[in-house]
């Protein structure tokens, strides 16, 4: 009986976490299931990246 309670509890926790992440996704805080991953190649180059890369060809 304890294993059934443990399984139900873990399923409830996972379901609650999923609903929380979907709510956060609808607010724009995280990408969870509904939206795909961002393509990093489409993102602009940050200032730190441009400062660290060698554009002079030395």
C-alpha positions, 0 to 999 in steps of 0.5 A: 500500500505504501508503494501505491501512495508513493507512486500517486504522490510522485505522479501528483508532484510531476503533474503539478510541476508540469502545470507550473512550468506551463504557466511560467511559459505562458508568462514568457519566463521559460520555454517548456513544451508549447514553444520550441527551443530558440535557435542560438545561431539566430540570436545576435552576438553579445558584447562579450562575444564580440570583445573576445573574438579576434576580428583583426586577423592577427 
